[in-house]
Amino acid sequence: MQSAALLEKEVSDLRAENEKKKQKRTRSTRTIVHEGDLSVQEVRELRSEPFEAQVARINNY
């Protein structure tokens, strides 16, 4: 009975750790390259655009 409870806790801990690692992998690690300063609104717009659109937008400056 105790071993079942221990196994259940271990499985729960492993699942929580796995979920944390999964979220970390899916988090964006892209950096926004831009000359000069950006306003908060400009950063929000860049983050919401696809990467290709960001590159095209920055190259047009």
FENQUICOR-V411179 format. One line per field, one symbol per residue. ss: DSSP state (a for helix, b for strand, c for the rest). psi: psi as a letter, one per 20 degrees, with the letter a starting at -180 (. if undefined). burial: + if it has 9 or more other C-alpha atoms within 8 Angstrom, else -. A space follows every 10 residues. Layout:
ss: ???
psi: ???
burial: ???
This chain:
ss: caaaaaaaaa aaaaaaaaaa aaaaaacccc ccccccccca aaaaaaaacc aaaaaaaaac c
psi: ghhggggggg ggghgggggg hghhhiqpjq qopppaqqrg ghgggghiqq ghhgggghhi .
burial: ---------- ---------- ---------- ---------- --+--+---- ---+------ -
